[in-house]
Amino acid sequence: MTATFESPNTVMGRVTALLQPFRDTEGLTLTELARRTGFPRSSTHRMLLQLVQVGLVHRDGTTYHLGPKLLELGALARTHDRVHQVSLPTLYDLRRDTGLVVHLAVLEGESLLYLEKIGGRWSADLRTRAGERRPARGTVEGAAMLAFRDAADEAATCVGDRICCIAAAFDAGHGEIAALSVAGPREHVPDDLSRRVRAAADTVATRAAH
């Protein structure tokens, strides 16, 4: 996906715009970054050199990747995130008890952000990752959270030809809405999975309230 950003007026705004395209791919060349951001090639190159020097970006030949320092800071932020912290024990319990792939997501406007993905043997079948942002209406977790926000329902289920996903939304406190989901092959989904996911979401909501 190609996205062109309006040129920000501040240094931090330009750096943020330069890093945004890495949401969609692991590596980009100088030419690709200049095209996606709309920045002049010379300015893009100059900023990349500075980001490489401080470890926020890593260069491998002609391809640039997010650097170890940025990944370290991102992991630290996620570790200290309140919703992530109170949810993590329950996520691991769900993964252990079901053997399926478990997600934690939060609602931000009309989009969602995945805070965690705990996978297993079917993890590769679900093209999701922690730190990924998606339109809420295009996901089971997003549908559950939008319904919760609109006081309609608190759960959503998607049953495809091969993969089934069940999500339950909950009040994460401080005005945040979050959702837990469990997904995997239909033949491996237990009959009471909806109840388990709802109970897990209620457990996390109780923890988040304290």
Secondary structure, 3 states (H helix, E strand, C coil): CCCCCCCCCCHHHHHHHHHHHHHCCCEEEHHHHHHHHCCCHHHHHHHHHHHHHCCCEEEECCEEEECHHHHHHHHHHHHHCHHHHHHHHHHHHHHHHHCCEEEEEEEECCEEEEEEEECCCCHHHCCCCCCCEEEHHHCHHHHHHHHHHCCCCCEEEEECCCEEEEEEEEEEECCEEEEEEEEEEHHHCCCCHHHHHHHHHHHHHHHHCC
